[in-house]
């Protein structure tokens, strides 16, 4: 997928998915559920846009899974840089985004050193 064709929701979801998978070496169901909750809140999901929500989730999962394993970290950090460049993405938005990442990390009941390290690398990309 071309980054320039993606909505901010795709970008946020991509980083959330990458964070969940890279920091744990696999997807954990509780983290996926937390990602879905975060995107649903961002999109203010309701009956009128549930199909769009499902489409964005599916497209982003497919996009993420299409990337070679050895390129995933680089891709997540690149997408974080694109998020940082979104017009009107304020310091408060960045804090919320990083808080969401911590929430995803602790969805399985822990925040290990790999998760903390990746969180900090994403924070660095957000300036």
C-alpha angles and dihedrals in degrees: 000000000000113000093218090060094055128097119233086254090061090050095048091046091048092055092044091051092045092049092050095048101038096046093049100029088236142035116276115206094228090054092049089051090050091050090052090050092050094050091044090055092046090051094041088230116214135150091283096059105027091107090054090049091052091047092051092048093048095045093048094047090050091046092050093046091050091065118094113253094243091054099048098091092047090049094050091051091047091052090048088056089051090050089052089055094054108120111248093016094140133196088259090053089051091051091050092048091051090045088054089053090053089049089053090049094053095042087097091049100261143074105205129190093261090054092047092049093050091045089054092049091052090047089053091054089052089057 
